[in-house]
Amino acid sequence: MNVLISVTDKTGVVEFAQGLVSAGASLISTGGTAKLLREAGVPVRDVSEVTNFPEMLDGRVKTMHPKITGAILAVRGNAAHMAALAEHQIEPIDMVVVNLYEFGKTAAKRGVTFAELIENIDIGGPTMIRSAAKNWQDVAIVTSAADYAPLVEELRSAGTLSRATKWRLAQAAFATTAEYDRAISKKLAEINPDEPLPVASAHTEPPAVLDIRVPRTAALRYGENPHQKAALYSAGGGIAGAEQLHGKELSYNNLVDLDACWQLVCEFSGSAAAIIKHTNPAGCAEAESLAVAYRKALECDPVSAFGGVIGFNREVDEETASEVAKLFVEAIAAPSYSTAAMAILQAKKNLRLVRATPSAGDLVVKSISGGFLAQSADLPTFDRASVEVKTRREPTREEWIALEFGWKVVKHVKSNAIVYTRAAQTVAVGAGQMSRVDSVNIAAMKAHLPLEGSVVASDAFFPFPDGLEQAVKHGATAFIQPGGSVKDPDVIAAADALGVAMVFTGVRHFRH
């Protein structure tokens, strides 16, 4: 058995090569791979010995030669193919072990140049992979180090690789080249070769072609409802890439709610907790400790919190876990859990616990009938320097703290969104109403905490003074909103007449 090995990532390749030799293989290799194998005492021939032609053009041309591609592509059951090999003294190659230049890693490097990008586009590697995968019944194509040990074991036990194994390897190979070409196409579509490379930005225009290729990581029991099929696809990080540590299988709705609470708690630098029910916050707070933040979040709406999901932006400690254990909760997302916290929470056998990390998602994609919508992520944060006080009365220090907190929360509430807050705690939430004044009043109606002295955050402008006037009747003393309505002068005049403070951010946070 002749094996061609040419890898950029050399993890595990020496051990694999040793295993192949022990199974009777003869090895052919290129450049750095051949050097590494030789230094490890593994017998290997250089590709140039096989082709009788030296590597050239700074290594750009190594394996693109009839004695390599012919040796891979020849169909063993085709007499004419085998006669051609014999005529040109070409030895068949039975296995190809290749991984590609790390274009993705190069593209992600800070300060990478256009020339570096182009130089890291592999040519010979994809050619060998596709050649071997096309001739899969005769040639095993290995593109992942995860396959090294199982393949050696199969060769030792069976003496050859099964048809099923070769087909599995070919499927993985075509997926590898497809993903590689996708990464190159996506990156080069952003670039003008005669201009400096663009810096990644949340305001980058959506691509001309929306190319989504993400591996399926889990088949879910069902979707939003039992009659719907569903699966999870993960690009890494965030809730899609979170590790489940305990509990029942995560459902579609669990994942959607966990994502909502995780995105919300990631807004805060201090210890924060968010309780989510049907993608809307039932409570959120930031405090000196996680346990205090959780208790304050729960105070907002303890009724709706039952059966919800919780997000924390700090390691869950024993005290916090003890508090959470008093409530029926579907799932929790956090960056980590202490040993004591895990012991407490694992006593609830159905409680799902996931360990999550932030993700840098800069493109938000939603499906609609017949296609997709894509937009940059809603990343702007509160900046007091850019906020305008529109009323005669400025917010007090305490009101400013509450307004800033409310502005972080309201962008995570479905429109029309109204959030009453006090200090760094939600007091009441009005979500998803067709009328903004309805959101104001429904939040007040559902409130479990006093609204007197609270402040109000509105995700979009008040179209009329009535929403503000109703909130003041419920006890609100200050407001934060984007502004931008033709009725802004009327709303400001109403605020002044009522003696409350109001600030405009100039940024809207609709969430549909």
N, C-alpha and C positions, 0 to 999 in steps of 0.2 A: 504494500500500500504506500503510495507516494502522497505526502502531505505538504502543501504550501502554506507557510506561516508568514504573515506580514501584518504586524499590529502596531498601532500608535500607543494604546494603553496596554502596557506589558504586564499588568497585574495577573499573577498566576500562570503566565505563559511558560515559564521554565518548568514548573511542575507538570503542566499539561504535556509539554514536549517530551519530558522524561517518561510519562505514562504512555505516550504514543510509541516511543522507541521500544519500550518494554513489551508493547503489543505487536511489535514487528514492523513498525512504520519506518520509512525513509523520509527524512525531512529536507525541504528546500526552503530557503528564507532570503530576506532582503536586508540590506543596510544594518540599522541599529538592532533589529530583532536577531539577525544572524550573529552579530557580535555578542549580544547578551547570551544567546544559547551556547555559543562556542566557549565563552568565559565560564559557563556553568558546566562544561564538559559534555554537552549534548552534541552528538555528531550531526552535522548539518552541511548541506551544499548551498553555495550562493546561487541566486537566480542567474547571475552572469555566467556561471559554469554551465547551466542548462541551456541558455540561449546562445552562448558563445558571442555575447554582445554586452559591453559594459553599461552600467547605469550611467545616465547622462542628463544634461540640463538641470544640474543641481538636484538630482533625484526625481525630477518630474517624470522621467521615462525609466521604468524599471521592469515592470511586468507586462506591459503592452507589447507582446511579441507572439508570433504564431506558435512558438514552442511552449508558451504558457497558455494563451487563450485556446489554442487548438487542443492542448492536453486536457483542458477543463471541459470544453464544449463537445468533444467527440462522444457520440452515443455508442455505448459498448455493443449494443445489439445490431448496429448498422454496419454491415460488412464493408461498405464503401468508406465509411468514416475510419474504421480500423485499418483498412488498407492504406489510406492517406497518411495516418500516423506512422505506419511502418515504412512507407516510402520516404518520409521526411525525417525518420529516426526521432520521433517524438514519443516520449514516455507518457502514458496517461497519468493524470493527477486525480486522486480519489477523494481528497479532502482539501478544502480551502479554509484557512483560519484567518479572518481579517476583521479588524475594526478600523474606523476611519479617522482622518485628521479631525481634530476637535474644533470644528467650525463654530459650534454654538458657544463653547467656552471662550474662544477668541473674540467672537462678536460681542460677548458680554463684558469684555475687558474695558476698563476705563482708559480712554486715550488711544484705543486701537486705531490704526491707520487703514486707509482704503487698500493699500498694498498688502498689508498683513491679512486682511479679510480674503483678498483674492488668492493669496498664496496658500491659504488654509482650506481651499476648495479641493477635495480629493478627487482624482480622476481614475487612477489605476485601481483603487480600492473598490469603488462602486462597480467598475467594469468586471472585476473578478467575482464580486458578490453576485451580480446579476447573471453572469455566465454560469457559475456553479449552481445557482438556484434554478435557472432554466433547465439545467441538466440534472435536476435533483435526484432522479432515480439512480444515477450512477455516481454522483459526486455529493458528498456531505459538505454543506456550507455552514461554518461556525462563526457567528458574529457576536456572541456574548460569552464572557468569562464564566457566567453562571452555568453554562453547559459543559465546561471542561471536565469536571469530575464525573458527572453521569455518563458522558461519552466514553471515557476511559474504562469505567466500570462495565459498560455494555460491551465494549470491545474485548475486555478480558474474559467476560462470562460467556459471550455468544460467538466471539471471533469476528463479528461483523456488525454493522449497524442495520437495524430493521428498516423496512420501507416506511413505516409509520414515523420513525425517528427522523429519517431524511426529509420527509414531507413537512414535519413540524419545523425543522431547521430552515427549510426553504421559505415557509410562510413567514417566519421571523426575519429572514434575510430581506425579503421584499418590503416588509414593514420598515426595516432599518433604512433601506435606501430611499423609500418614500418620505420618511421623516427627515432624513438628511437633506434631500432636495427641497422639501418644504421650508426648512430652516434657512437655507441659502436664498430661496426665492423671496421669502418674507423679508429678510434683512436687506437684500439688494433692491427691493422695491422701494425702500425708504431713502435710497442714496442717489445723489447726483455725483458721478465720479470727479467732476470738476469743482466741487464745493466741499467744505469741511463736513465731516460726518455729523449728522444731527445728534443732539443730546436727548436722551429719553425724557419725556415730559408727559404729565397727566393731560396736557392739552394737545397732544399729538393727534393729528387728523385720523379718523378711522381709515383702515386700508381700502384701496380700490377694489380688492378681492378679499372677501372674508374667508380665511382659510382656517378651519377649526379641525385639528387632528389631535385628539386627547384619548389616551387609553382607557378602556373600561376597567374599573377596579373592583366593582361589586355589582351583582344582580340583586336588586331589591325585591322584597316580597310582593310589593305592588306600589302604585304611585299615590297620588293624593287620595284616591278611593280604591277599594279592593278590585274593581273591574279594570283598572288601568295598569299596564306593564311599566316598569321603571328600572333604571340602572344608574349607577354613579360612575362618573368619568372624572379623573383627577389629573390636573397638570402640576400638582405638588403645592404644598403649603395650604394655609387657610383651612376651612372645614372639610373641603373635598379631600385634602391630604392628611387630615387628622388621624391619629392612632387611637382606635377604640381599646380601652383598658379593661372595661367591665360592662356587663349587662346584656340585655337582649339585643338582637340585630337592630341596627338603626333603620328607621323607616324614612321614606321620602319626606314626610312632613317634619320629622325630627331634624333632618339635615337642613331643611329650609329655615326652621326656627333657630337651630344652632348657629347658622350663618348670620342670621339677624342679630343675635345677642353677641356673637364674637366681633362682628363689625362695630357694634356700638361700644363695647368695653375697650376696644382698641383706640377709641378716640381720646382716652384719658391717660394722663401721666401718673396720677395718684392711684391708690387702690380703689378699684371700681367693681361694681356688680350690676348686672342687668337681668331682669326677669322678663321673658318674652312669652307671649301667648298669641298664636296665629300671626306671627311675624311682627306684631306691634309690642312696644314696651309696656308691660304692666307695672313696671317700676324700675328705677335706675338711681344709683347714688355713688358718690365718690367720698371717701372718708380716710381717717388716719389708719384704719386697719380694714382688712377684707371682711371680717365678721361684722364690724359696724356698718360698712357699706351695704352688706347684704341685709341687715336688719332694717336699715333705712329704705332700701329698695322695696322690701316686702311691705313696709308700712303704707306705701302708696296705694296698693290694691291687693290685699291678701286674698280676696275672694277669687279674682282672676288668676292669681299666681298658682292656684291649685292645678296641677297637671301641666304646668308650663315647663320651659327649659331655662337654664341659668348660664350666664357667661361671667367669668372672672378673668381679670387681666394680671393676676398674681398667682403664685402657688397657693393652692387651697390648703389651709392649715387645719389643725385639729379643732380649734374653736369654731371656725367657719363650717366645717363638715358637721359638727354637732348641731349647729343651728339649722343647716339645710336638711338634716335627717328628720327634723320634726314635720316637714312638709312633704306631700306627695309630689315628686318632681319626675318628669320623663327623662331628662338628660342634662348633663353639665359639660360645658367646654371650659378648659383652663389650660394655661401653659404647662402646669405640673401639679402634682398632689403629694403632700407629705406622706410618709409611711403611716402615721397615725390617722390621717384623713382618709387614706385608702381603706384602712381597716374598718372605719366607721361606715363609709359609703358602700363598701362591698357587702355589708350586711343586708343591704337592699338589693336582692338578686336581680331585679328587673331594671334597676337604674342604670342608664347608659352613661359611662364616663369616657370622655375623649380628651386627648392631649393635643392641643392645636398650636400652630405657629402662625404669625402674621404672613400674609401673602402680598405681593406687590402688584396685584391685578390693576392694570391701568386701562383696561377695556371692559366695559359691561355689555354683555350680549343677551338679548331676549328673543325668543321666537314669537312670531305672529303667523297667522295663516298665510302660507305661501312664501315665507321668507324670515328674515331676521332683522332686528334693529341693533345697532351698536353705538356706543357712546363712551367718551372718556369718563373715568370714575369721578364721583362727586367728592373731591378731596379738600376743597377750601375749608380752612379752620377759622375760628374766631380771631380777629385781629382788632383790638380796641383802637389802635391808631387809625384804622380806616372806617370805623363806625362813626356815624353822625348823630349827635343828640339833636332832636328836632323840636323838643318842647322847651318851654321856659325853665322848667325844673329839670335839673340833671339827676341821674340815678345816684343814690347813696352808695357808699362802698359795699354794703351788704347786697344791695340790689344789683350792682355790677357783677358780683360773684355769681348770683343766681341767674342773671341774664346770660352770662357766658356759659354756664352749665346747661341752661335750657336750650341754647343755640346748638350745642353739641348733640343734645338728645333729639331735638325736633326733626333733624334731617333724617332720622331713622324711624320716623313715624309716618304711616301712610297718609297721604293728602286727602282732604284738607286736614292739616295737623295743627293741633294746639296743645301746648304743654305748660302747665302751671308748675313752677318750681319755687323752692325756698332754700337758700344756701346752695349746697351741692346735692340736692335731693328732689326727685320728682314728687309733686304733691297730687297731681291729677293729669290724666292724658285723654285727649279727645282725638280719635283717629278715623280717617277714611270716610268722612261725611261729605255729602254733596254740597252742603252749605257750611261756610266757615263759622257762622254764628251758631249753627247746630253743634259743631265741634266744641265751641266755647261752653255751651250750656250742658252738653252731654258729659264733658269732663267734670264740670261742677257737680252734676247730678250723681256721678259715680264716685266722687271724692270721699275718701276715708279719713283724710286729714283736714284740718281747718285751712281754708283758702285765704283767710285774712292775712294781709301782708305778703302774699305771694307775688311773683312776677310771671308774665306770660311770654312764651316764645311762639311765634307763628311762622310756619314754613314759607308762606307767601304773604303778599300784602293784604290788609283789610280792605275789601272793596267798598265798604261803607262804615260809618262810625258805629253801627249797631253792635258789632262783635266786640269792639273795645268797651263800649258802654255796658254791655252785659257782663264782661269780665270784671269791670270795676265794681259792679253791683255784687259780684261774688267775692270781692275782697282784694283783687289785684291792684298793685300800686305802680307797676312799671312794665314796659312792653319792649320786646325786640322783634323786629320784622324787617323784610327786605326793602319795603317801600316800592314805588313805581306805579301806583294807581293814579288815575286821573282824579280820584277822590282823596288823595293824600292830604291836601290842604284842609278838607273837612274833618278828616280823622285826627290831624294834628290839633286843629282848633278844639275838637271834642276832648282830646287829652289835656290840653291847657285848661279848658273850662272845668275839668274834673280834678285838676291838680296832680295828675300822674306824670311820670316820666316816660319818654318813648325815644328809642334809638332806631336808626335805619342802618342796615348792613350793606345794602346794594347787591346782596347775593341771595338768590332764591334756592330753596331746597325741596322742590317737589319730589315725591317718591310714589310712583304708581305701581 
